[in-house]
Amino acid sequence: MIGRLRGMVAEVGEEEALIDVGGVGYVVRCGSKTLGRLPALGDETVLQIESQWSDQLGMRLYGFLSREERRTFVALQDIQGVGPKAALGVLDVLSPGELAAAAQRGDKAAVARASGVGPKLALRIVTELKDKPIAGEAVAALHAAASGPPVVSISGEAIAALMGLGIAEPMARRVVEQAAARLGDVAEPVLIKAALQELGR
């Protein structure tokens, strides 16, 4: 899965940014705080990425300026009732450290300031986060591969990405090889998209 993007800020909207990486534009959904802290258009940025897949929306990339924010985003969504939008909303009003402090003191009012988070959900968030570190080892382990050395093979990266979406390795390998044979030498995102199209055939 995509774990980090380094590229030029091409566009910034209300909920997302377009990051140009070697001529490929990645649409990255971000919280308003992150969007407001991005450099000027045309300047380079580095975003920590959380990749998510759903049957309805397909692949979505969520961007953060620190690993801690990304890990907190993941930890928040482990809580029942917290989706990506609510998790981004929480991070718009509280940094990971502030959220951890609010959870420790049971300050549901601080969490309830987030867009899309009502009092009941805020209480559930502070209750569930109180006894565990937000960016704990279990969450960090989910992203160890993204922080490690890059894999040389683009096909290997594409196969790993498909497996991350729940596709069995033999099937993932087959459709990636078919897509690679059809397209030749292409960038990883293009290969992943083509492989997903092969699955639908």
N, C-alpha and C positions, 0 to 999 in steps of 0.2 A: 504494500500500500504506500501511497505518497505520504511521507512524513515531514518533508520540509521543502519549501520553494525559495529559491533565490532568483530574483528577476526585477524587471522594471515595472513600476506602477504605471499602467496604461490608462486605467479609468477608476474612478471611485464613485459608487452610488450610495443610496441610503442604507442598503443592507449588505452590499457586496463590493468587492474590488476585482479588477481584471489585472492579473499579473502576467506580464510577457516574459516567458522563459525561452530564450533562443528562438523566437518567432512563433512560439505556441502560446496562446492566451488561455490562462486558467482562471475560471470564475471561482472566486473564493468568498464564501459568506463569512462576515465578521460582525462583531458587536460594534456599537457606535463608538465606544471608547477606542477600540483598536483602529477603526477607520479614521478617527480624528487624529491618531498619532502616526499615521503613515506618512512617509516623506512626500515631497511634491511630485506631481506627475512628471514622468521621465526619469526620476531618480530610482536608484536600486533599493530594494528592501529584502529582508529575509523573514519569512513567515513559517512558524511551526504549524503543521497541517494535521488535522484529524479527518480521515477519509471515512465516509459512511455511505452505505448502499441500502436502498429500499426498492421494492418492486414498483411502487408508484412514482417515485422521484428519480430513480436511477442513482448514479454516483454524485455525491455532494462533498465538497471540500470546505472545511471550516478552518479559518486562519487565526493565529494568535502570535503575539510578539515575544512570548516566552514559553518554555516547556511547562513551567508550573501552571500557567493559565490553561494550556491544552489538557494537562492531566486533571485539573480541577473541573474542566468542562466534561471530561469523561466520567469522573467520579459523581458529578451531579446527576448525570443521566442514568446512573445505577439506581437512583431513587425513584420509586414509583410515582408517576405523574409528571416527571420532569423530562421534557423533550429538549431538542436542540435550541429552540427559540427561547424557552424559559431559562436554560442554562446560560445562554449568551446574555440574557437580561440580568441575571444575577451578577455576572462578571462585569457588566456595565456599571453597576453601583458599588460593588465590593471587589477588591483585589483578593487573590487567594489567601493572603495573610489575614486580611480583614474578615473574610468569610470564616476562616478557622477560629478567629477570636470571637466572632458573633456566635458560632456554634458552641464554643466552650462556655459562654455565659448565658446561652439560651435566648439570645436576642432575636426573636422572630420578627420584630418590627423592622430591624435593619434589612433583613432578607426580603420582607414584604414590599420594600420600596422598589423592587425589581419589576419591570413590566411583565405582565402575565403570571405573576406569582401572588396568589391570595394568601390570607392568614393561615388557612389550614395547610396549604402546601409549604408555606414558610416554616411552620411548626415542624412538619415532617422533615424538612431539610436540616434544620438545626439539631433535631433529635438524632437523625441518622449519622450526621457528620461529627457529632460531639465526641464519640469514643474512637474515632479513627482519623489518622492523618489524611488530609485531603489528597496530597500528592504522595501517598504511601508507596511502599515497595511493590504491592500487588498491582497498583495502577501503572507505576513506572515500568514494570515488567512487560506490560502490553505493548510498550513503545520502544523496547530495547533495540529491536531491529532497525527502527527508524533512526536511532542515534548512533548506530554502529557503522562500520566501514561499508561503503557502497558495494553492491553486487555488480560485477563487471558485465554480466550478460543481461541485455535488455529483455530477452525472452524469459530468462529466469525471474526477473523482476515482475514481468507480466503474469507468469504462472503463480508466483507468490501472491500477487494482488488478487487473482481470481480465487485462490484458495482462501484468502482472507474474507471473501464474500460467501464462503461456504461451499464452493465447488470442489469436488473431489480431485485429487492431484492427477489421476490418469486423464480425466475429462479436460481439466484445465490445460494439461500439457498438449493434448490432442488439438484443441481449438486454437491454442497459441501457435502451435507449429503450422496449422493450416493457414492462419492469418498471416504468419511470417512468410510462408511460401508464396502467398498471393500478393503481398505488398512489398516484400523485400526489406531493405534497410530503412526502418522508420523509427520515430521517437516512441518511447514507452507508452505515453497516453494514447497515441494513435493505435498502437498494437493492442492495447487493452480493449479499446472500443471495438476494434475489428473482431477480436476474439469473442467478445460478448455478442456481437452480431452473428458469429458462427454458431453460438449456442442456440440462437433463436431459429436456426434453419431447420 
